[in-house]
Amino acid sequence: MFAPPPNFQTTVYARLPEHYRIAGRPTDWAKFQRHGEDPDSFLEGPSFDLEGNLWCTDIPYGRIFKVTPDGTFSLIVEYDGEPNGLKIHRDGRIFIADHIHGIMVMDPQKADIQPYFTRPMLERFIGVNDLVFASNGDLYFTDQGQSGLNSWNGRVFRLTASGRLDLMLKGIPSPNGIVLNQAENMAFIAVTRMNNVWRMPILHDDSTNLAINKVGIHVQLSGGLGGPDGLAMDQNGGLSVAHAGLGSVWLFDKFGEPIARIKSSEGVATTNHAYGGEKNQSLFITESLSGTILRAELETPGELMYSHQ
């Protein structure tokens, strides 16, 4: 349908040190998500703070790391959870989508993590995955669990700044990464098991009776051992998609046409990514199984998500 896009190469920006790698500790997460494999780490959720530090999660071992601009890892928190997506609020707090607990919040100065929104109406989520803030403080997040083509029960929620929870969309087979466009009238959702990215129009209404319609497919992918995972936006409205299991991040323009492919220099578990670096024109990618963060230099800057959350 399209000509093969040009390739960008990556270099290793940071590698998880050996003393932080865990061996011989089986986890429930690895049993079901990695088919019994016991990886020594599984990095996800990269997000930059205002000082240029990159924060990320380690899902199976419940760890939050900070990576300084020189590529040095520091373990900040270790707790009984499965942290996945991570975003930094404009006030500096770190919000985490935890597959076990729900939405958690962390004070980076005190290295203290606490439940934030875990049991709406005394019911647990099926397994939250990723999250993004709107400029007014509303928090959008995906509830993925073990949903897939055999079980279309994934959901997308909005937790308003005032504390109201809105169910935006249900019946999704594996909602994963989520981002907003610049106008914040459209959300893009990575639907991993369908190997595509959906677009969801957002009605800006204070009513609890949300009218979500005309949800459609924005990008259709193929191949790989997984599917689309993390998403990010550039300043031209282009969408980047981490294709887990294919060792690639795809760049699409605002119309959904592919314009470039970033190929991993390590493994194929390219799960998530964030824009950063000088002029915000570098893409930092978690290659989860090797415990590395890759870097690719681009021509178009990304959205400075932390600057308006």
C-alpha positions in Angstrom: 0.0 0.0 0.0 2.9 2.3 0.8 6.5 2.3 -0.3 9.0 1.1 2.4 9.9 4.1 4.6 13.5 5.1 5.2 15.2 3.6 8.2 16.7 5.3 11.2 19.3 3.5 13.4 19.6 3.5 17.2 22.4 3.6 19.6 22.4 2.5 23.2 21.7 5.5 25.5 21.8 3.6 28.8 22.0 -0.1 29.9 20.7 -1.4 33.1 23.7 -2.3 35.3 24.3 -5.9 36.2 23.8 -5.3 39.9 20.2 -4.3 39.2 19.4 -7.4 37.1 17.5 -10.1 38.9 18.0 -13.8 38.2 16.2 -16.8 39.6 13.2 -15.0 41.0 10.0 -16.3 39.2 7.1 -13.9 39.0 3.4 -14.3 38.2 3.9 -11.6 35.6 6.6 -13.6 33.7 4.6 -16.8 34.0 1.7 -15.3 32.0 3.2 -12.5 30.0 6.4 -14.1 29.0 5.2 -17.7 28.9 7.3 -18.9 31.8 10.5 -17.0 30.9 12.2 -15.2 33.8 13.7 -12.0 32.4 16.2 -10.2 34.6 14.2 -7.0 34.0 11.5 -5.6 31.7 11.8 -1.8 31.3 8.8 0.2 30.3 7.1 3.6 30.7 9.9 6.1 29.8 9.1 9.7 30.7 11.3 12.8 31.2 11.2 15.3 34.0 12.1 18.9 33.7 15.7 18.3 34.7 16.2 15.9 31.8 16.1 12.7 33.9 14.4 9.8 32.3 12.1 7.8 34.6 11.1 4.2 33.7 9.5 1.2 35.3 10.5 -2.5 35.7 7.3 -4.4 35.5 8.0 -7.9 36.9 10.0 -6.7 39.9 8.0 -3.6 40.9 10.8 -1.1 40.5 11.0 2.5 39.4 14.3 3.8 38.0 15.7 7.2 37.3 18.3 7.6 34.5 20.3 10.8 34.6 21.3 12.6 31.4 24.7 10.8 31.5 22.9 7.4 31.3 23.3 6.4 35.0 20.6 4.2 36.5 19.4 4.7 40.1 16.8 2.5 41.8 14.3 4.9 43.4 11.5 2.6 44.6 10.9 -1.1 44.8 7.4 -2.3 45.9 4.8 -5.1 45.6 3.4 -4.2 42.2 3.6 -4.4 38.5 4.3 -0.8 37.3 3.9 -0.3 33.5 3.0 3.2 32.1 4.5 6.2 33.8 3.8 10.0 33.4 5.0 13.0 35.3 2.4 15.6 36.4 3.1 19.3 36.0 3.5 19.5 39.8 6.3 16.9 39.7 4.4 13.9 41.0 4.9 10.7 39.1 1.7 8.7 38.2 2.0 5.0 37.4 -0.3 2.5 35.8 0.1 -0.6 37.9 -1.3 -3.9 36.5 -2.1 -5.1 40.0 -3.1 -2.1 42.0 -4.5 0.5 39.5 -3.3 4.1 39.4 -0.4 4.8 41.8 1.3 8.1 42.6 4.9 8.7 43.7 6.6 11.6 45.3 10.1 11.6 43.6 11.6 13.7 46.4 10.5 11.3 49.2 10.7 8.1 47.0 7.3 7.3 48.4 4.7 5.5 46.3 1.0 5.3 47.3 -2.3 4.2 45.8 -4.1 7.0 44.0 -7.1 5.5 42.3 -7.4 1.7 42.7 -11.0 0.5 43.3 -13.8 2.6 41.6 -17.1 1.6 43.2 -15.1 -1.1 45.2 -14.2 -2.9 42.0 -10.7 -3.6 40.7 -9.6 -2.7 37.2 -8.7 -5.7 35.0 -5.2 -4.4 34.7 -4.3 -0.8 33.8 -1.5 -0.3 31.3 -0.7 3.2 30.2 -1.8 6.8 30.8 -1.6 10.3 29.6 -2.5 13.7 31.0 -4.6 16.4 29.2 -3.6 20.1 29.7 -6.5 20.5 32.2 -5.2 17.8 34.4 -7.6 15.0 33.2 -5.9 11.6 33.2 -6.7 9.1 30.4 -5.7 5.5 30.9 -6.1 2.1 29.3 -7.4 -0.9 31.2 -5.9 -3.9 29.3 -5.7 -6.9 31.6 -5.6 -10.1 29.6 -8.0 -8.9 26.9 -7.5 -9.9 23.3 -9.4 -11.2 20.3 -10.7 -14.0 22.6 -11.9 -11.5 25.2 -13.0 -8.0 24.1 -13.2 -6.5 27.6 -10.5 -3.9 27.5 -11.4 -0.3 28.3 -10.3 3.3 28.2 -11.1 5.6 31.2 -10.8 9.3 31.9 -10.2 10.4 35.5 -11.1 14.1 35.6 -9.1 16.6 37.6 -12.1 16.9 39.9 -12.0 13.2 40.6 -14.9 11.8 38.4 -14.2 8.6 36.6 -15.7 8.3 33.0 -15.7 5.1 31.0 -14.8 6.4 27.6 -14.7 3.2 25.5 -15.2 -0.5 26.2 -15.0 -3.8 24.3 -11.4 -3.3 23.2 -9.2 -6.3 22.5 -6.0 -5.3 24.4 -5.8 -1.4 24.7 -2.2 -0.5 25.5 -0.5 2.8 24.8 -2.5 6.0 24.7 -1.8 9.6 23.5 -3.8 12.8 22.8 -3.5 15.0 19.7 -2.5 18.7 20.2 -6.1 19.8 20.2 -7.0 17.2 22.7 -10.1 16.3 20.8 -8.8 12.9 19.7 -7.1 10.0 21.5 -5.0 7.4 19.8 -5.0 3.9 21.4 -2.6 1.1 20.6 -4.7 -2.1 20.3 -2.0 -4.7 20.6 -3.8 -8.0 19.8 -5.4 -6.5 16.7 -2.1 -5.1 15.6 -3.5 -1.6 14.9 -4.0 1.8 16.4 -7.5 3.2 17.0 -8.6 6.9 17.0 -11.2 7.9 19.5 -12.9 11.4 19.1 -13.3 13.1 22.5 -16.4 15.1 23.3 -15.4 18.0 25.6 -18.5 18.0 27.8 -18.9 18.3 31.6 -21.7 15.8 31.5 -21.3 12.2 32.6 -23.3 11.2 29.5 -20.4 11.0 27.1 -21.1 10.6 23.4 -18.2 8.7 21.9 -18.8 7.9 18.2 -16.9 7.3 15.0 -14.1 5.3 16.6 -12.0 4.0 13.8 -8.6 2.5 12.8 -5.9 5.0 12.3 -3.0 2.7 11.5 -3.0 -1.0 10.6 0.2 -2.9 11.3 1.4 -6.4 10.5 3.9 -8.9 11.7 5.9 -9.0 14.8 5.6 -11.2 17.9 3.4 -8.7 19.7 1.9 -5.6 18.3 1.7 -1.8 18.9 2.6 -0.9 22.4 3.7 2.6 23.4 2.7 5.8 21.4 4.0 9.3 21.2 3.2 12.5 19.2 5.5 14.9 17.4 4.9 18.6 17.1 3.4 18.2 13.6 0.7 15.8 14.7 2.6 12.8 13.6 2.2 9.5 15.6 5.1 7.2 16.5 4.3 3.6 17.4 6.5 1.2 19.3 6.0 -2.2 17.6 6.8 -4.8 20.3 8.1 -8.0 18.9 9.3 -6.4 15.7 12.2 -4.4 17.0 10.9 -1.2 15.5 9.3 2.2 16.1 7.2 3.4 13.2 6.7 7.1 12.4 3.5 8.2 10.8 2.5 11.7 9.6 -0.8 13.2 10.8 -2.7 11.4 8.1 -1.4 8.0 9.1 1.1 7.6 6.3 4.4 5.9 7.3 7.4 8.2 6.9 10.2 6.4 8.7 11.1 3.2 10.6 13.5 3.2 13.6 15.2 -0.2 13.9 16.5 -1.5 17.2 20.2 -2.1 17.6 19.5 -4.6 20.4 16.4 -6.9 20.6 12.9 -6.9 19.3 11.1 -5.9 22.5 10.7 -2.2 21.6 7.8 -1.5 24.0 7.7 2.2 24.6 9.4 5.5 23.9 9.5 9.2 24.7 10.9 12.3 23.0 13.7 14.2 24.7 17.2 15.5 24.3 18.3 18.8 22.7 15.4 20.5 21.0 13.3 17.4 21.9 14.3 15.8 18.6 15.7 12.5 20.1 13.5 9.4 20.6 14.4 7.3 23.6 13.1 3.7 23.3 12.8 0.9 25.9 14.1 -2.4 24.6 12.6 -4.3 27.4 14.3 -7.7 27.4 17.8 -6.5 27.0 17.3 -3.9 29.7 18.5 -1.0 27.5 17.2 2.4 26.5 18.0 3.2 22.9 18.3 6.6 21.3 17.5 7.7 17.7 18.1 11.2 16.3 15.1 12.6 14.3 14.3 15.7 12.3 11.0 16.6 13.9 10.7 17.4 17.6 8.2 15.6 19.7 5.6 17.0 22.0 6.9 18.2 25.4 4.3 16.2 27.3 5.5 17.2 30.7 5.4 20.9 30.0 1.6 21.1 29.9 0.3 18.2 32.0 
